[in-house]
Amino acid sequence: MADGPVFKVISPDGDERRVAFKGPEMQVGSSVDSNLVLGGHGVSGKHCRISMRGDKLIVTDRGSRNGTYINSRRCVEPTEFGPGDRLSVGAYVLEIADDDRDRKIEQKLKFEPVALARGEDEQRAAEQRRLARYAREWVDHGRARRLLLHGRDLALAEGWMAVPAQRAEVEAEPLLREFVGASMRAHMIRRAVQFTTAGVLLGALAIFLFKRPEAAQPEPPPATPTAAVDDQVVERTGYSGQAAREEWIEHQVSPGETFEDIARYYEVSPVLLQQWNGGVTTLVPDMKLKVRTTRPPRPPLVQEYYTVGEGEDWLAVANLYSTSVDKLRQFNPTAPDRLKGGEELTLWIDAGQFGAKTPNPDDLPIFIVPEGASSVGGVTSGTLVNPVQLLPSALADVRCASHAYATNYTLSQLLRGLSEFRAQGFTNQVMIADLSLKDGGGYGRHKSHQSGRDADIWLQVKRKRYLDGCKNCSTTSCRPEPEEVDWRTTWRFIRALHSTGAVQEIFLSHWLQEELHKAAVAEGETPAELKKLIQWPRPKGTPALVMHSDGHIHHIHVRFKCDPTDTACSNAK
């Protein structure tokens, strides 16, 4: 690989193209500034990075919504990518081009390219042809175990084997039958080896190794829990490649979800999903479905709004959200066929759309902020010496630059929190409102904001940008109303700021803290953490990170601690 490998990029419709790797790294995503741009089909804006370490290629997921996979295994950490491996980015497949190997495979077997399938039978036929191609590669590589089916592909094959007519289709192709059988046996053996007692293990292995397994359809759990709860729980290798418990969970259907969407999320077969639920064929919002999976219940999708920009069409908007045009139009049946700009579209999206809990430190920018600013006194009776001005950037817009002065410590920590938030994949607008005046001191109706340590930041909303049409200093954006707020996103933003360790307190009107509290619970905060972080449901005045202050209904007021080296600054309230 000294001269750099060449990648074979296979698109969802089966077309192939060659792309040369020009090191030291290649950014892959749907964003136009990626080195390799892959449009739509489940590809996030910043999906993954391929980099060269020594003579090896390493793939690192960048917090993509749908994940990055090598040989059907999700990349939860930097993973080596070599000849013969299949890198899945959304619906695209990348392989390292090997003309000699390709010619040998073509000589052994000719096959038709896979076309986009429309009906259920056509879709299944296309999937079977795809797995048959994987089976041929498996044989070509000496039946390597690493090329056996995992995750969604294995669940798909198991679903076929559970339906007699579909099982007959698989068994009609001897190589595919052998490939699927080997994959199912390997999966069962992994379960036994990892999680059974020694006695049960020996018996299980004897069955798996000497008797071909019949694909069994698990029965749904009884309506009333029984003492035999262990019969409903098994342990297996989960979707992240780590040991996980497979158990029955209940899924609440969100608007626009299909059987395929739900099955893909839980990595199960759509056929089994329907059978587990009495053969139901129509989904309605809030319907409850039983699912046997290693994954926790998917949070209900959240509603988001998007105002179409000038020159944007249906495909451009769909790509922003890594969805399909058909799905987008399904949510907006009254929107015109040709978008002109200004239309407001509705979407239902995964609440975890930007969920990288630990951004790669290499992706976080280093901020060089002029030093020497000093916060003198307290926030309600202080001044600001040698201030630093915050200007609009890719991280955030600034409502009024003439009111955006602070200490270098405050701005460094604010930018650090914003950077952490952006590194989680958040691409919507962020608006920084009032900080301090150039020399600090009294600032209009503000009681504080006098010494360069306070920052008002607008609450996050359920759309890409704030509504337009309100002339407000240097912006025409309109302050958000409480009913527009995306509280889970707002909580994640507060968490990112809090992670800096530099936030002293945050103010939000008490009656809105209930919504923030619900969002924090949905994000997995423990009761003990919630007591420290949010004042509600306790009375006003109870110490916490987020506390009440009148008038904070459009924004949060973030107060940063004094710079440890600033002896003139006071943390007293």
N, C-alpha and C positions, 0 to 999 in steps of 0.2 A: 504494500500500500504506500510505498514511498512517494509515488507520483500522485497519490490521491485516488480513491476508488471512484467508480461511476455507479450511480444508483439507478435502478430500474423502477420507475414510478408507475404503478398500475392504478388507474382511476376506477371509480365505481362502475362505469359502463364497459370496463375491460380494455380500454385504450392504454397503450404503453408509451412512455417517453423516457429518455435517458438524461440524467442530470449529473454533471461532474461535481464532486466535492472539492471545493477550494478552501482549504483550511484557514485558520485553525478550527473554525466551527461553522456550523450551518444552522440558522434559526428557521424552524418550520412552523407554519401557521397560516391562517386566512388573512392576517394583516398584510397590507400592501408593502410594509417595510421588512417583511420576512425575506430571507435569502431564497427559500423555496415556498412559494405561495400556493396553497391548496384551497380552493374555493368551496365553502359550504360543506355539506355531507358530514356534519358532526365534528368539523375541525375548528378549534378555538383560535382566537386571534394570535395568541402566543402559545402554541401547543407544546412543542418540545424543542430540544436543542441536541444536535449531533456534534460531538467534538472529538478531536484526536488526542489521545493520551499515549505517548510513545508511538507504537505501531498498531494501537488498538482504537477502534471506534467506540465511543461511549454515548448512550442515549439517556437524556435526563428530561423527565416530564416537567413542564413549567406551570403546573396547577391547572391543566386543561379540564374542561367540564366532563368530557367523556373518557378521559384516560388515554394513555399510550401503552401499546401492547407489543411484546416481542414473542412470537410463537404462541399467541393466545394467552400469555401471562402478562398481567398488568405490571408496569414499571413503577414500583413504589420507591425506588432508589436508583442512582445511576447504574445502568445495565450495559454490558458489553453486547455489541452488535457485529456479527461476523458473517462470512460467506454461508449461504444456506438458510440464514435466519429470515423471518418475515416480520417487518416492522409495520404495525397497523396504526395509522393516524386517521381517526374518523373512519370513513369508508375507503380510504386509500391504503394501498400496500406498497411498501418500499422494500426492495431487495438489492443486494450488491450484485451488480451485473457480472455474469460469468458466461461469455459467449460459448466456450467449449462445453460447459455443463448444459446450457440451454439446448445446444445442438444434439447432445446425447439424449436428453429427455425427449426432444421432438422426434428423434429417430425411433425411440421406443414406443411412443404413443402420440397420436395426433388427437387433438380435441378442439371442439368448437369454442370460440370465445363466449363468455357468460354475458348475456344481455340483461338489461333491467327487466325484472319480472313484474307483471301487473296483478294477475290473479293469484289466489292462494296456491293452486297447483303449479303455476309457472314459477312462483317464488320458491316453492319447495324444490322444484327441479333444478333451478339455478343454484340453490344452496347445496344440493347433492352433487352437482357438477363441480362446485368449488371444493367441497370436501374430498371428492374423488381426485382432484388435482393435488390436494395435500397428501392423499394416500400414495400417489405416485412418487411424490418427493420423499415421503417417508421410506418407501422401498428403495429409492435411489440412494438414500443415505444409510442404508443398512439397517432399516427399521429402528432408527434412533429413538429412544424413549422421549427425548426432549421435543420431538415433533408430534407426539400424540396430542389428541384434542384435550383442551382445558376450557374452563369457564363457559362462555355463551355457546361456543361451538359444540362442546360436549353436551350441554343441556339440550341443544337443538337435536343432536343425534339420539339422545335418550328419549326425547319426545316422539321421534319417528318410530323407535323400537317398541313404544308402548301402544301403537295403533297398528293392528294387523295389516291393513292395506299398505300403509307407509313402510312397515317393516319388510313387506314383500319387495318393495321397490329397492330398499337397501340390499337385501339378500340376493337380488337379481344381479348385482355387481359384486363378484367375488372379492375383488381387492378392497372395495369400499366396506364390504361386510367384515373382512378381516381387520381393517383399520379401526372401524367403530368398535368391534369386539375387543381389540387390544386396548383401546383407550378406556373402555368401560371397566375392563378387568384391572388395569393399572390404577384407575380411580378408586375402585373398591379395595384393592390391596393397600393403597395409601391410607384409607380410612382404618382398615384393620390394624396395620402396623403402628399407626400413630396413637390410636385411642382405645384399643381393647385390652383386656387383661390377657395374661400369657395363655391361659387355658382356652379362652374364647378365640384368641388370635390363631392358635394352631388349627382349631376346627374351621374357622373362617377361611384360612389360607387353603386348607384341603379342598373346600368347596370351590373356591375361586379358581384354583389352579387345575383341578381335574374335572370340573363340570362347567360347561359354558353357561354363563349367567343369563337368566331370562329377565328382560327389562320389566321391572315391577312398577306399578303405579301406586304411590303412597296414598293411603286413605286420609281424607281430611280429619282434623281432630274432632272429638265429640263436642256437642254444644255445651255440655257441663263437664268441667275438669274432673278427672278421676285420679285415683292414687297412682295409676300406672303412667305417670308423666314421663318417665324415662323412655317409654316406648315411642314417644313423639319427638324425641330429640336424638340426633346423631351428631358426630363430629367429623369434620372433613376439612379439606384445604379450601379456604375461603377465596373470595374474588380478588383479594390483595396478594394471594400466594402464601398467606400465613394460616396457621391452624385456626379454625373458627367452628362454632356450633351451628348445625343446621337444625332449624326448628320452625314450627308453624307461627306465622305472624299474620296480622290483619292489615290490609292495605286499604286506605280510603281513596276512592277514585276522584281525581281532579278534573275540571273542565278540559276537554280536548284530549285526554289520555286514551290510548288504544291498548288492546291486548299486547301488541308488539312493543309499545313503549314500556309497559309495566314489566313484561317478561324480560326485556333487555336490561332494565334496571336491576332486577333481582337475579339475572343470569339463570333463568329457567326457560323451559319450552312454552311457547304460547298455547300449544295443544294441551299440555298438562295443566296449565293455568286455568283453561276453560273447564277441563274435566274435574279439577279440584272444587270447582264452584258450580257443580250441577249442570254443566254444559251450557251455561249462560252465553249468549251471543251478542247482547247489547249492553253497553256500559252507560251509566248515567252518573252525573256528579254526586259525590258523597256516598255512593254504593260501597259496601264493604266486601273485599275479596280475601279469601284465605290463600296464603302462599307459603310454601316450604322452601326456606332459603337460609343462607348464612348471613344475609345482610339485614340490618335493622330496618324497621318500617320507613318508607320514603316519606319525608315531610310533604304535606299538601303543597301543590304548586301555588305560587303567589302571582297576583295580577300585576302587570307592569304596562305602562303606557309609553308610546314612542311617537314623537312628532317628526314626520318625514321632512328631511332637509331638501333643499333645492337640488335637483339632478339625481336624487336617489330613486331607485325603482324597487320592485318587490324583492328581487334577488339581493340587492345591496342590504336591505333591512334584514332579510332572512339570514344573511351571512353574519351580521352583527351578533345575532343570537344563536348562531350555529344550529339553525332549524331549517326546515324546507319551506319553499314558497307555498306548497299546498297546505301545510300546517298553518302558516301565517294567514293565508286567505281564509282558511276554515274559521279562524278566530275573528275575522273581519269581513263577513259576507256582504256588507253594504258598501264597502270601500270600492272606488272605481278601479277598472282594469288597468288604467294608466295613471300612476301617481304623479301629481304636479308639484308637490311640496306643500307642507302646512297641514296635511291630513294627520289626525291622531289615531294611531293603531293600538289595538289591545293585544297583549300576549299573556300567556300563562307559562311561567318559567320556573325552573328548579330554584328553590330558595338557596341552595348551595352552589349557585353558578360560579361564585368566585371563592372557592373554599380551601385554597392551599393554606393549611394551618401554620406551616413553617416554611416561609418563602426562602429560596436559596439566597444566602448572604451575598453570593457573587453577583446576583441580579440587582441588589440594592445600591443606589448611587451613593457616592460620598459627597457630602455638601461642604463647601468651603465658604463659611460665613465670616465677614469681617469682624474682628474682635475689638474689644475696648468699650463696648456699651455697658452702662451701669444703671441698675435699678436702685434708686435712692428712696428709702423709706418704704411705706406700705402701699397697697394697691388703691386705697381710698384717700391717701394723703401724701403721695409721692411725686417724684419727677423722674425724667429719663435723660440720661447724659450720653452723648455720642451714639445716638440711635442707629439702628439698621432698618432699612425699608424692605418690606415684602412686596415683590412684584409678581404679576401673573406668570404662570409657568405651566408645563405639562402636568404637574401634580394638582394644581388648583387654580381657579380664577380668584381674583381679588375684587371685592365690590367697590372699594374706594382706596386707591393707592395712597392718597394724601392722609388717610386715617389708618395706615397700616405700618406703624413703626413699633419696634420692640427691641429687647436686648438680643444679642447674638445667641445667648443660651436658649431663650424662648423660641426663636426661629429655628435653631438647629434641632430642637426636640420636636417642634411642630412638623418640620419637614421629614424628620425621621419617622414619626407616626404616620404621616401621609404616605410616605414611601412604602412602609410595611403594608398599609391598606391597599395601595395600588398593586403591590407584588402579589396580592391574593387574587389578582385578575379583575379588579374593579375598574371599569372604564367609564362610568357615568360622571357627570359634572359634579365637582366639589366647589362650594363657594365660601371663601373666607370673607367675613364681614369686618366688623370693627376690631382694631387692636388698640393702639394709643396714638395720640397726636405726636408730632415730631419732637417736641420738648417735654412730653408727658403733661402731668397736671390735670386740672379739671377738664372734663370732656362732655359737654352738653348734658343730656339726661342721664348719662352713666354715673353711677356712684363710684365705680372703680375705674379700671382701664387707665390709671394714672401713671404707672411705673413700668410699662412694657412687659407685663406678665400675663395679661388677659387677652383672650381671643374669642370672638363670637364666630361660630361656624354654622351655616344653615343646616337644618335637618335634611337627611337624604329622602328622596322621593321615588315613586314607582315609575319613573321614566328616565330616559337617558339624560335629559336636560331639564332645567326648571322652565316653567312657562315664561314666554317672552311678552314684552309689551309694557313693562313698568320701568320708566326712566328713574334710575337710582344711582346717582353719582356717575361712575364710569361703566355701568352695566345697564342693560334693559331687562334683565332677568327679574322675575317676581318672587318674593319671599314665599316659601311653601306654607300652606295651611295644614293643620293637624290631620285632616282626612286624606291628604296626599302622601303622608309620610310612610316610607318603608321602614318599619321599626326594626326588623332583623338586620337590615343593612346598617341602620344607624347604630345598633348595638355593636356590630362588628367594627365599626369605625371607632366607637368609644373604646373597645377592647384594644385596638391597634394603638391608640393614643396612650392608654393605660400601660401598655407593654413597655413604653419607654422608661417608666419609673420616675418620670419628671413631672407628672400631673399631680397637683395638690388637691383640686376638687373640680367638679363639673356641676353646673346649675341647669335645671330643667323644671318647669312648673310641676308641682306635685300631682295635679290631676292627669298629666300626661305620662307620669312615671309608671302608671299601671300598664300601659301599652308597651313601654320599654321593658318592664319586668316580664311580661308574657313572652316577648321576643327573646330575652335572655334565657328563660326556661326552655324555649324551643331550641336554642343554640346549645343546650346541655349544661348550663351553669348549675352548680349544686346549691342546696339551701344555705350551706355555710358561706359560700362565695357570695350569694345574692345579698346576704345580710351586710357584708362589707361593701358591696358595690352599689346598691340601690336603696334609697331611703324608704320608698313605698314598699309594703303597706303600712309601715310605722308612721307616726305623726311627723309633721314638719319639725325640723330642729334635730331629729335623730341623726347622729354622725354616720356618714357613708361617703363613697366616692361621688355619687350623683345625688345632689340635694336640691331642695326647693329654693327658688327665688322668683318673685313675681315677675310676670311679663315674658318669661322665656318659653314661648309657645311656637316660635318660628325657627328657633336656633338653640344650640347649646352654647353655654358660656364656659370655656375651658380656662382654668387658672393654673399656670405653671409655677413650680417651686422656684425659689431663688437659686441663681447660679451659686454652687458651693464656694466659688472663689470670690464672690461679690460681697464684701463685708459691709457695704452700705445698704444692702437689701434686707428687708424684714418680711418674714413669712407670717407675721401676726396679722389677724384679720381686722 
